[in-house]
Amino acid sequence: MTLLRNHHRLLEVVILGGDHHGQHAFIPRITLMPTKSFEYPFKWERRQFPVQLAFAMSINKAEGQSLTHVGIDLTTPVFAHGQLYVALSRATSSKNVIVLLPANATDRRVQNVVYQEVLLE
């Protein structure tokens, strides 16, 4: 999701990927209370948005980093030779890599951009 507006009691977001890609959504604050397994001498609750913070990193900045989860947006071509490899190899496990392909992709192939004129010099 991409955050569009942050209201006092509501987040306005755009959904990225899946069946609802590109649709606007609203996420309200919800009330959270501890389960009965916790014994506190008082009752408490808190209201918060049910979201988890994430961050984005460019492929160039990701080189040398190890990340638990990696998501790669391939809706636009990878800029240069080798960058796709760097992006795919940043996760600590291949099970934790998610790749977003273009909507018109019929197979799971991605074009590797190589500038032939560079190789000739």
Backbone as numpy.savetxt, mean C-alpha at the origin, in Angstrom:
# Nx Ny Nz CAx CAy CAz Cx Cy Cz
-5.85 2.68 0.39 -6.68 3.86 0.39 -5.80 5.10 0.39
-6.30 6.11 -0.23 -5.65 7.42 -0.20 -6.58 8.39 0.50
-6.05 9.10 1.48 -6.84 10.06 2.25 -7.03 11.33 1.44
-8.30 11.72 1.25 -8.61 12.97 0.56 -8.82 14.10 1.54
-9.68 13.87 2.54 -9.99 14.89 3.54 -10.11 14.25 4.92
-9.65 14.98 5.90 -9.74 14.53 7.28 -10.72 15.44 8.01
-11.92 14.96 8.25 -12.91 15.71 9.01 -12.82 15.30 10.47
-13.52 16.02 11.33 -13.44 15.75 12.77 -13.90 14.32 13.10
-14.99 13.87 12.51 -15.54 12.55 12.82 -15.54 11.60 11.63
-14.87 11.97 10.54 -15.01 11.21 9.30 -13.75 11.35 8.45
-13.31 10.26 7.83 -12.23 10.30 6.86 -12.82 10.08 5.48
-12.46 10.92 4.53 -12.90 10.73 3.15 -11.71 10.16 2.38
-11.89 8.97 1.78 -10.79 8.27 1.13 -11.19 7.81 -0.27
-10.18 7.47 -1.07 -10.38 6.83 -2.37 -9.79 5.44 -2.25
-10.54 4.42 -2.66 -10.10 3.04 -2.57 -9.14 2.73 -3.71
-8.02 2.11 -3.38 -7.03 1.71 -4.37 -7.05 0.20 -4.52
-7.35 -0.29 -5.70 -7.34 -1.73 -5.97 -8.63 -2.41 -5.59
-8.78 -3.62 -6.09 -9.95 -4.43 -5.79 -11.16 -4.06 -6.62
-12.30 -4.61 -6.26 -13.54 -4.40 -6.99 -14.03 -2.96 -6.93
-13.66 -2.23 -5.91 -14.15 -0.86 -5.72 -13.07 0.18 -5.99
-12.08 -0.16 -6.81 -10.98 0.75 -7.12 -11.51 2.08 -7.68
-11.01 3.18 -7.13 -11.39 4.51 -7.60 -12.63 5.09 -6.96
-13.36 4.30 -6.18 -14.57 4.81 -5.54 -14.22 5.57 -4.27
-15.03 6.59 -3.98 -14.87 7.35 -2.74 -15.57 6.60 -1.62
-15.01 6.68 -0.43 -15.60 6.02 0.74 -15.43 6.94 1.94
-16.26 6.73 2.94 -16.20 7.50 4.18 -16.00 6.53 5.33
-15.03 6.81 6.18 -14.73 5.96 7.33 -15.03 6.76 8.58
-16.02 6.34 9.37 -16.36 7.07 10.60 -15.48 6.63 11.78
-15.44 7.46 12.79 -14.79 7.05 14.03 -15.65 5.97 14.68
-15.02 5.01 15.33 -15.78 3.97 16.03 -15.34 3.95 17.49
-16.21 3.43 18.33 -15.92 3.32 19.76 -15.28 1.97 20.02
-14.13 1.99 20.66 -13.40 0.78 21.03 -13.41 0.62 22.54
-13.73 -0.60 22.99 -13.73 -0.92 24.41 -12.94 -2.19 24.62
-12.22 -2.31 25.73 -11.46 -3.54 25.97 -12.40 -4.73 26.16
-11.91 -5.91 25.81 -12.72 -7.12 26.00 -12.86 -7.42 27.48
-13.77 -8.30 27.81 -14.02 -8.63 29.21 -12.87 -9.42 29.83
-11.95 -9.92 29.01 -10.83 -10.68 29.57 -9.87 -9.78 30.35
-9.88 -8.48 30.05 -9.05 -7.55 30.80 -9.82 -7.06 32.00
-9.21 -7.15 33.15 -9.87 -6.70 34.38 -9.28 -5.35 34.80
-10.06 -4.31 34.62 -9.68 -2.98 35.05 -10.62 -2.55 36.16
-10.15 -1.75 37.09 -11.04 -1.29 38.17 -12.00 -0.20 37.69
-11.94 0.15 36.41 -12.82 1.20 35.87 -13.18 0.80 34.44
-14.25 1.40 33.93 -14.66 1.16 32.55 -14.12 2.28 31.69
-13.67 1.93 30.49 -13.18 2.96 29.58 -13.46 2.58 28.14
-13.48 3.58 27.33 -13.66 3.40 25.89 -12.97 4.57 25.20
-12.66 4.35 23.93 -12.07 5.45 23.17 -12.58 5.40 21.74
-12.69 6.57 21.16 -13.18 6.68 19.78 -11.99 6.98 18.88
-11.87 6.19 17.83 -10.78 6.41 16.88 -11.16 5.89 15.51
-10.39 6.28 14.52 -10.61 5.78 13.17 -10.02 4.38 13.06
-10.74 3.44 12.43 -10.24 2.06 12.30 -9.27 1.93 11.13
-8.16 2.64 11.21 -7.17 2.60 10.14 -5.79 2.37 10.75
-4.87 1.91 9.92 -3.50 1.70 10.35 -2.60 2.54 9.47
-1.64 3.20 10.06 -0.74 4.07 9.35 0.17 3.27 8.43
0.38 3.76 7.23 1.31 3.16 6.27 2.11 4.28 5.63
3.19 3.94 4.97 3.98 4.95 4.29 4.41 4.42 2.94
4.79 5.32 2.09 5.24 4.96 0.75 6.70 5.32 0.60
7.39 4.55 -0.23 8.81 4.78 -0.47 9.07 4.55 -1.95
9.84 5.41 -2.56 10.17 5.21 -3.96 11.11 4.02 -4.09
11.18 3.44 -5.28 12.06 2.29 -5.50 13.51 2.68 -5.23
13.90 3.87 -5.66 15.29 4.30 -5.45 15.64 4.41 -3.98
14.71 4.88 -3.16 14.98 5.01 -1.73 14.90 3.66 -1.01
14.23 2.68 -1.63 14.04 1.38 -0.99 15.29 0.51 -1.08
16.23 0.85 -1.95 17.42 0.01 -2.10 18.18 -0.04 -0.79
18.48 -1.23 -0.34 19.18 -1.43 0.93 18.25 -1.56 2.12
16.95 -1.40 1.94 15.97 -1.52 3.02 15.39 -2.92 3.05
15.03 -3.41 4.21 14.28 -4.65 4.34 12.95 -4.30 4.98
11.86 -4.69 4.34 10.52 -4.35 4.81 9.72 -5.62 5.02
8.82 -5.60 5.99 7.97 -6.76 6.25 6.97 -6.97 5.12
6.29 -5.92 4.72 5.30 -5.99 3.64 5.66 -4.98 2.56
5.48 -5.40 1.29 5.78 -4.53 0.17 4.62 -4.56 -0.80
4.16 -3.39 -1.22 3.15 -3.26 -2.26 3.75 -2.47 -3.40
3.60 -2.98 -4.63 4.20 -2.34 -5.79 3.10 -1.97 -6.78
3.06 -0.72 -7.17 2.07 -0.22 -8.12 2.69 -0.23 -9.51
2.24 -1.16 -10.36 2.76 -1.26 -11.73 1.74 -0.79 -12.76
0.81 0.08 -12.33 -0.15 0.61 -13.29 0.53 1.54 -14.29
1.69 2.06 -13.92 2.55 2.79 -14.87 3.85 2.00 -14.96
4.52 2.02 -16.11 5.73 1.20 -16.27 6.83 1.56 -15.28
7.62 0.56 -14.92 8.78 0.79 -14.06 9.75 1.67 -14.84
10.37 2.62 -14.16 11.16 3.65 -14.85 12.37 3.09 -15.59
13.16 2.25 -15.00 14.39 1.82 -15.64 14.72 0.37 -15.29
15.65 -0.17 -16.06 16.09 -1.56 -15.87 16.62 -1.75 -14.45
16.21 -2.79 -13.79 16.70 -3.11 -12.46 15.82 -2.63 -11.33
14.99 -1.63 -11.57 14.17 -1.10 -10.48 13.09 -2.09 -10.05
12.53 -2.84 -10.97 11.52 -3.83 -10.59 12.14 -4.90 -9.69
13.34 -5.34 -10.02 14.03 -6.31 -9.18 14.24 -5.76 -7.77
14.68 -4.52 -7.67 14.91 -3.90 -6.36 13.61 -3.87 -5.57
12.52 -3.46 -6.22 11.23 -3.36 -5.53 10.75 -4.73 -5.07
10.88 -5.75 -5.91 10.40 -7.09 -5.55 11.25 -7.73 -4.46
12.50 -7.37 -4.38 13.41 -8.04 -3.43 13.49 -7.35 -2.07
12.69 -6.32 -1.81 12.78 -5.61 -0.53 12.06 -6.33 0.60
11.08 -7.15 0.31 10.31 -7.82 1.37 11.12 -8.95 1.97
10.88 -9.22 3.24 11.58 -10.30 3.93 11.07 -11.67 3.50
9.87 -11.72 2.90 9.31 -12.97 2.39 8.51 -12.68 1.12
8.59 -13.56 0.15 7.85 -13.35 -1.10 6.34 -13.42 -0.87
5.91 -14.03 0.22 4.48 -14.10 0.54 3.92 -12.73 0.94
4.81 -11.81 1.28 4.39 -10.48 1.75 4.51 -9.41 0.68
4.56 -9.81 -0.59 4.65 -8.87 -1.70 3.31 -8.84 -2.43
2.76 -7.65 -2.62 1.51 -7.47 -3.37 1.81 -6.55 -4.53
1.39 -6.96 -5.74 1.65 -6.17 -6.94 0.32 -5.74 -7.55
0.18 -4.43 -7.79 -1.01 -3.88 -8.45 -0.71 -3.75 -9.93
-1.41 -4.52 -10.77 -1.21 -4.50 -12.21 -2.24 -3.60 -12.87
-1.97 -3.16 -14.10 -2.96 -2.34 -14.82 -4.26 -3.11 -15.02
-5.37 -2.38 -15.14 -6.68 -3.01 -15.28 -6.79 -3.83 -16.56
-6.05 -3.45 -17.61 -6.15 -4.17 -18.87 -5.15 -5.32 -18.98
-4.44 -5.65 -17.91 -3.46 -6.74 -17.94 -4.18 -8.08 -18.00
-3.95 -8.82 -19.07 -4.59 -10.13 -19.22 -3.73 -11.25 -18.67
-2.43 -11.04 -18.60 -1.55 -12.03 -17.99 -0.70 -11.35 -16.93
0.12 -12.10 -16.28 0.91 -11.55 -15.17 2.31 -11.17 -15.62
2.41 -10.49 -16.72 3.70 -10.07 -17.25 3.83 -8.56 -17.18
5.06 -8.13 -16.97 5.36 -6.71 -16.91 6.52 -6.44 -17.86
6.43 -5.36 -18.60 7.50 -5.02 -19.53 8.71 -4.50 -18.77
9.88 -5.08 -19.06 11.13 -4.62 -18.48 11.69 -3.54 -19.39
11.75 -2.32 -18.90 12.17 -1.19 -19.72 13.70 -1.20 -19.84
14.20 -1.35 -21.06 15.63 -1.30 -21.36 15.83 -0.36 -22.52
16.67 0.64 -22.35 16.96 1.58 -23.43 18.14 1.03 -24.24
17.87 0.51 -25.43 18.89 -0.12 -26.26 20.02 0.84 -26.63
19.72 2.12 -26.81 20.76 3.08 -27.19 21.84 3.23 -26.11
21.50 2.97 -24.88 22.49 3.03 -23.82 23.45 1.84 -23.92
22.92 0.68 -24.32 23.76 -0.51 -24.42 24.72 -0.45 -25.61
24.39 0.32 -26.63 25.24 0.41 -27.82 26.46 1.29 -27.62
26.47 2.17 -26.67 27.60 3.10 -26.47 28.69 2.50 -25.64
